[in-house]
Amino acid sequence: MKLSDLLAGIVTWIGRIAAWLAVPLMLIIVVDITMRKLVEFYPDLVDTFMFREIGSTKLQEMEWHLHAVLFLLCLGYAYIKNAHVRVEVVRERIRPRLRAWFELFGAIVFVVPYCYVVVTYGFDFAERAFMLNERSSALTGLPMRWIIKGMLPVGFVILGIAALSVALRNFIYLFGPPELRQEAGTFVEHSDIEELVHEAEEELEEYERQHGRQPTRQSQGS
């Protein structure tokens, strides 16, 4: 559990810091839209130094660069927090131990090997871009394309660490001692929706007790 928590802590720390990239991303979008609108009313602004050096092409490329970095650095964080897309119609109908088996199998057999492949070829991908001094195909685009390409293996290293943390927790849940099973099972025991429903039911029962009513579980009949 300590190793799993350590790995999860690293991924969480990176994800929380990377989440702040949303702020410059939004600012760049606002500046890009504002500059385009200004040109519609004042066409002569195109010849100014600011518009020549910071054109719409550079801003748009910086937007998708930041979006890609934000996605890659937060991908593992989303996995740790169980916030990525799932087929909940299937998953919520099976028992927690079977969920743990599926999660353990998927992390070890699919996620970790896939991350290894992407990281291995991703470093070569970024190295070639660095050696060739690759830049944007647009004439006024951004240089140093190797920076954004280099974020691909970095993001999948983080995802691989997250998968190892999740695999360890599920392994403990399946085979570990009973005193650690509850702590390790937070990833498979309850979804956010189940927790919200449970809290709402408890609040409803407390309200009915305070008003002298017989507590009922309305959710069971709905």
Beta strands, then each sheet from edge to edge (+ up, - down):
end
